[in-house]
Amino acid sequence: MCSVQDGEDVIPERKKTGKFTEGERRPCMKCGESAAVIIRVNDAFCRGCFLTYCTHKFRSAFGKSKLIRDGEKVLVAFSGGQSSTALLHLIQEGLSERAQKKLRFIPSFVFIDEGAVLNQTQEERSETCQQVAALLQQSGFPWNIISLEKIMQESNSLEKFELSEQFESLHVSEKDQEELKSLWNSVKTLSAKEEMIRTLRSRLLVSIATAGGYSKVLVGDTGTKLSIRLLSDVAQGRGMHLPFETGFADCRHPEMKIVRPVRDFTAKEVAMYNAFHNLQPLVLPALTTKAASNASIERLTETFVTGLQADFPSTVSTIFRTGEKLSVEDMDSEVDRCQFCQAPLDTNVPASSALNATLFSQSLSQKSSTSTIGGASNCDKTDSCCGEGDGSCQTQKDFRLTKEDLADVLCYGCRLVIKDMNSVDDLLPANVLQSAAAAVRRKKMKDEIQDFLLPS
Amino acid sequence: MPVKCGLCEKKAILKRPKTGDALCKDCFFWAFEEEVHKTIIDANLFSPGEVVAIGASGGKDSTVLAYTLKTLNERYDYKLDLILLSVDEGITGYRDDSLETVKRNQQQYELPLKIISYKELYGWTMDDIVKQVGLKNNCTFCGVFRRQALDRGAMLLKVDKIVTGHNADDIAETVIMNILRGDIARLKRCTAITTGADGALPRCKPFKYTYEKEIVMYAYFKKLDYFSTECIYSPNAYRGHARTYIKDLEAIRPSSIIDIIHSGECMAVKKEVKLPVQGTCSRCGYISSQEVCKACVLLEGLNKGLPKLGIGKPHKVKKLEAQGKIFTDTKNPKFVENRDADKGSMANNAAALDF
């Protein structure tokens, strides 16, 4: 059947060739000097005007949001890539004495070494860290390098975050290394791996920032990257969380805000900015480097969006603006949160919903679980008892979270991640498992008293 | 060793695209039908005694929908009066052939059939329109006209509801399309299982959670007769990109389709975002967010030899109207007649729903 919907303008505006023919020298639209860069279709800028435009855009992002107070300590996540490099430079410029409308926060930088999940050797990891350390040292800001393995430690052991002066070697305990490795190896698909590392990274950043007494984390996500993330989040069931994942400030953590000050820049603008300033971003491999375009959902989405963008130059900004119009409903502190990504749970859905339809399909086509038809909760197995047999003791000898238990306290998107894992037993970071177990117990308590709770 | 069906002892012959479970033919039919039944019950799609028009194009979705609804109506005693309703866009070599399939379905399923044509409603067939506007924006005309045509046909038949064969893949694709087009109003309502409850005829999609692949599978094993040719005017390039993206996602993770629908269901629009207010068209009384509905604008463009009218920006239409170049005369008389007649039946319908 024809799938054209009513009133749909079928074809968006295609790339226009513009007023100028190829090879012709264009004037800067601001000052009339000869232009050095075309930002989009007909907007040509000279070098000077382009850089002014960038700094203005960057500063006004802070100005508009009024999120960061004068003299506030902020932690900047630095990956060494294009947008981190530009972010570092923009902050440097913004804090310098000669800057008009000086930025007034106090930044420290942190690099998270993810070599472990990229299958790098100790030497390769050290080398990367050396390069990053050199860059950060040069900037004159305080900094440190933390390895991703730290996430496997129980939360209280990361009580301090100290800034370092120079890089000696990575401090990674063998136990953490082993644990991260087995967690990583149990994730079967690249899509789930990408989600996993994203959540781990963001959890680690938050706990580093908390330990160091910061209340904001700045990250270098560009608009291009966020548009891709928006679409790939939709494809991975995270529609409700889009304002967190792509907004200027991610407010899902009550005490810590993740801020994205370069989100008004496209990837191209960032690259041009770096080129004009002769900055040299590091080229570090990522999970899907050199992978096929259908290797993971995020990779596929990237190919899809950049492909469309080439033909329809408004693609990225349209996706981006769609995201701007979304919000997260009922965000009070009482709301139940996903025990992994910390976003509010999106699994309390009406009977007629995608989630329940899926659970029903699964229950229909598998013999074993026919008792769980309907309802979002599919964990009604009886707790194992001490052996008295009458259930009188109400204890469990060994509280082990099953995948089903865990899924119950996770959001839809994180459920998809653990669905792609061989097992969750003792694999997730200890602090995740602890808080998840607590949430499961609370949920069971709530179920018991459910009949006596009045609707709020 | 042959794989056994996950539910009975028979040999499995298929792997469900939706869940990956191996099933035999009969267990698959059962699961497929039960799921549609559950969707209908959970979302309260129907009430006993209702007259329901099935939008029938002769394609796989509507053919399987007609068959399944008839089966479930008998099995679970929904007490529905089912009618097949087809729109004849007037596309030679495509719609005339698919309508033959609908006519065969009518006999096979013993359901009444009503065909309503663009020619009688608007005075134009799609073939004529394409001659005027070319192959670039013709799908816009067809899409806008079809929606109204289906509603008008349904009103003539005095039905309570229209059901369409939109499946999970279609809805996921629409979610992605609306994001790509920045259409927040449609993004908000495109995952609703029933739409148009306020004023217009309610439309619902019982296949909202049904995978396209399973619909094809069902039709294949039931040996249902359907028409599967692409529209000769179609290949809508932009929607095609979204479609390919969905198919590629499904190949990476089969649950992606339903995951996208979940995303769509859970999105909330900021309160301060202005959404278009649904009103009625000042010329024909059909629901519209503009003063004059899109169908009237497009039709006026066709009749005045300005086929681009309604394709571009709305302010151009206003400008021409202010200059007295359009919307001046008594339009296509046939169209007016039909529309006035329908207005009456719309009122009747509202009264009938009130009891």
HADDOCK unambig.tbl for C-alpha pairs under 7 A between the chains (distance, minus, plus):
assign (segid A and resid 1 and name CA) (segid B and resid 57 and name CA) 6.69 0.50 0.50
assign (segid A and resid 1 and name CA) (segid B and resid 59 and name CA) 5.49 0.50 0.50
assign (segid A and resid 4 and name CA) (segid B and resid 139 and name CA) 6.93 0.50 0.50
assign (segid A and resid 4 and name CA) (segid B and resid 143 and name CA) 5.53 0.50 0.50
assign (segid A and resid 5 and name CA) (segid B and resid 143 and name CA) 5.48 0.50 0.50
assign (segid A and resid 6 and name CA) (segid B and resid 143 and name CA) 4.58 0.50 0.50
assign (segid A and resid 6 and name CA) (segid B and resid 144 and name CA) 4.37 0.50 0.50
assign (segid A and resid 6 and name CA) (segid B and resid 147 and name CA) 6.00 0.50 0.50
assign (segid A and resid 7 and name CA) (segid B and resid 140 and name CA) 6.64 0.50 0.50
assign (segid A and resid 7 and name CA) (segid B and resid 143 and name CA) 6.60 0.50 0.50
assign (segid A and resid 7 and name CA) (segid B and resid 144 and name CA) 5.17 0.50 0.50
assign (segid A and resid 7 and name CA) (segid B and resid 294 and name CA) 6.84 0.50 0.50
assign (segid A and resid 8 and name CA) (segid B and resid 140 and name CA) 6.29 0.50 0.50
assign (segid A and resid 9 and name CA) (segid B and resid 140 and name CA) 6.01 0.50 0.50
assign (segid A and resid 10 and name CA) (segid B and resid 137 and name CA) 6.91 0.50 0.50
assign (segid A and resid 10 and name CA) (segid B and resid 139 and name CA) 6.91 0.50 0.50
assign (segid A and resid 10 and name CA) (segid B and resid 140 and name CA) 6.02 0.50 0.50
assign (segid A and resid 11 and name CA) (segid B and resid 238 and name CA) 6.08 0.50 0.50
assign (segid A and resid 234 and name CA) (segid B and resid 260 and name CA) 5.49 0.50 0.50
assign (segid A and resid 234 and name CA) (segid B and resid 263 and name CA) 5.44 0.50 0.50
assign (segid A and resid 235 and name CA) (segid B and resid 256 and name CA) 5.81 0.50 0.50
assign (segid A and resid 235 and name CA) (segid B and resid 259 and name CA) 6.08 0.50 0.50
assign (segid A and resid 235 and name CA) (segid B and resid 260 and name CA) 4.89 0.50 0.50
assign (segid A and resid 236 and name CA) (segid B and resid 256 and name CA) 6.45 0.50 0.50
assign (segid A and resid 236 and name CA) (segid B and resid 259 and name CA) 5.73 0.50 0.50
assign (segid A and resid 236 and name CA) (segid B and resid 260 and name CA) 6.69 0.50 0.50
assign (segid A and resid 237 and name CA) (segid B and resid 259 and name CA) 4.41 0.50 0.50
assign (segid A and resid 237 and name CA) (segid B and resid 260 and name CA) 5.60 0.50 0.50
assign (segid A and resid 237 and name CA) (segid B and resid 262 and name CA) 5.78 0.50 0.50
assign (segid A and resid 237 and name CA) (segid B and resid 263 and name CA) 4.74 0.50 0.50
assign (segid A and resid 238 and name CA) (segid B and resid 263 and name CA) 5.57 0.50 0.50
assign (segid A and resid 239 and name CA) (segid B and resid 263 and name CA) 3.68 0.50 0.50
assign (segid A and resid 239 and name CA) (segid B and resid 264 and name CA) 6.05 0.50 0.50
assign (segid A and resid 239 and name CA) (segid B and resid 266 and name CA) 5.96 0.50 0.50
assign (segid A and resid 239 and name CA) (segid B and resid 267 and name CA) 5.46 0.50 0.50
assign (segid A and resid 240 and name CA) (segid B and resid 263 and name CA) 6.20 0.50 0.50
assign (segid A and resid 240 and name CA) (segid B and resid 266 and name CA) 4.91 0.50 0.50
assign (segid A and resid 240 and name CA) (segid B and resid 267 and name CA) 4.75 0.50 0.50
assign (segid A and resid 240 and name CA) (segid B and resid 268 and name CA) 7.00 0.50 0.50
assign (segid A and resid 296 and name CA) (segid B and resid 252 and name CA) 6.84 0.50 0.50
assign (segid A and resid 297 and name CA) (segid B and resid 249 and name CA) 6.46 0.50 0.50
assign (segid A and resid 297 and name CA) (segid B and resid 252 and name CA) 6.93 0.50 0.50
assign (segid A and resid 304 and name CA) (segid B and resid 245 and name CA) 6.97 0.50 0.50
assign (segid A and resid 315 and name CA) (segid B and resid 180 and name CA) 6.54 0.50 0.50
assign (segid A and resid 318 and name CA) (segid B and resid 180 and name CA) 6.33 0.50 0.50
assign (segid A and resid 318 and name CA) (segid B and resid 181 and name CA) 6.52 0.50 0.50
assign (segid A and resid 318 and name CA) (segid B and resid 182 and name CA) 5.47 0.50 0.50
assign (segid A and resid 319 and name CA) (segid B and resid 179 and name CA) 5.77 0.50 0.50
assign (segid A and resid 319 and name CA) (segid B and resid 180 and name CA) 5.42 0.50 0.50
assign (segid A and resid 319 and name CA) (segid B and resid 182 and name CA) 6.25 0.50 0.50
assign (segid A and resid 321 and name CA) (segid B and resid 182 and name CA) 6.85 0.50 0.50
assign (segid A and resid 322 and name CA) (segid B and resid 179 and name CA) 6.06 0.50 0.50
assign (segid A and resid 322 and name CA) (segid B and resid 182 and name CA) 4.96 0.50 0.50
assign (segid A and resid 322 and name CA) (segid B and resid 184 and name CA) 6.55 0.50 0.50
assign (segid A and resid 325 and name CA) (segid B and resid 269 and name CA) 5.91 0.50 0.50
assign (segid A and resid 325 and name CA) (segid B and resid 270 and name CA) 5.57 0.50 0.50
assign (segid A and resid 325 and name CA) (segid B and resid 273 and name CA) 6.36 0.50 0.50
assign (segid A and resid 326 and name CA) (segid B and resid 267 and name CA) 6.91 0.50 0.50
assign (segid A and resid 326 and name CA) (segid B and resid 268 and name CA) 5.64 0.50 0.50
assign (segid A and resid 326 and name CA) (segid B and resid 269 and name CA) 4.36 0.50 0.50
assign (segid A and resid 326 and name CA) (segid B and resid 270 and name CA) 5.08 0.50 0.50
assign (segid A and resid 327 and name CA) (segid B and resid 268 and name CA) 5.47 0.50 0.50
assign (segid A and resid 327 and name CA) (segid B and resid 269 and name CA) 5.56 0.50 0.50
assign (segid A and resid 327 and name CA) (segid B and resid 270 and name CA) 4.89 0.50 0.50
assign (segid A and resid 328 and name CA) (segid B and resid 268 and name CA) 6.10 0.50 0.50
assign (segid A and resid 329 and name CA) (segid B and resid 268 and name CA) 6.51 0.50 0.50
assign (segid A and resid 351 and name CA) (segid B and resid 42 and name CA) 5.75 0.50 0.50
assign (segid A and resid 352 and name CA) (segid B and resid 39 and name CA) 6.50 0.50 0.50
assign (segid A and resid 352 and name CA) (segid B and resid 42 and name CA) 5.08 0.50 0.50
assign (segid A and resid 352 and name CA) (segid B and resid 43 and name CA) 5.23 0.50 0.50
assign (segid A and resid 354 and name CA) (segid B and resid 209 and name CA) 6.72 0.50 0.50
assign (segid A and resid 354 and name CA) (segid B and resid 258 and name CA) 6.05 0.50 0.50
assign (segid A and resid 354 and name CA) (segid B and resid 261 and name CA) 6.31 0.50 0.50
assign (segid A and resid 354 and name CA) (segid B and resid 262 and name CA) 5.21 0.50 0.50
assign (segid A and resid 355 and name CA) (segid B and resid 262 and name CA) 6.63 0.50 0.50
assign (segid A and resid 357 and name CA) (segid B and resid 209 and name CA) 6.71 0.50 0.50
assign (segid A and resid 361 and name CA) (segid B and resid 35 and name CA) 6.81 0.50 0.50
assign (segid A and resid 362 and name CA) (segid B and resid 19 and name CA) 6.31 0.50 0.50
assign (segid A and resid 364 and name CA) (segid B and resid 31 and name CA) 6.15 0.50 0.50
assign (segid A and resid 365 and name CA) (segid B and resid 6 and name CA) 6.69 0.50 0.50
assign (segid A and resid 365 and name CA) (segid B and resid 7 and name CA) 6.67 0.50 0.50
assign (segid A and resid 365 and name CA) (segid B and resid 21 and name CA) 6.38 0.50 0.50
assign (segid A and resid 365 and name CA) (segid B and resid 31 and name CA) 6.80 0.50 0.50
assign (segid A and resid 366 and name CA) (segid B and resid 6 and name CA) 5.87 0.50 0.50
assign (segid A and resid 366 and name CA) (segid B and resid 7 and name CA) 6.40 0.50 0.50
assign (segid A and resid 367 and name CA) (segid B and resid 6 and name CA) 6.31 0.50 0.50
assign (segid A and resid 367 and name CA) (segid B and resid 7 and name CA) 5.36 0.50 0.50
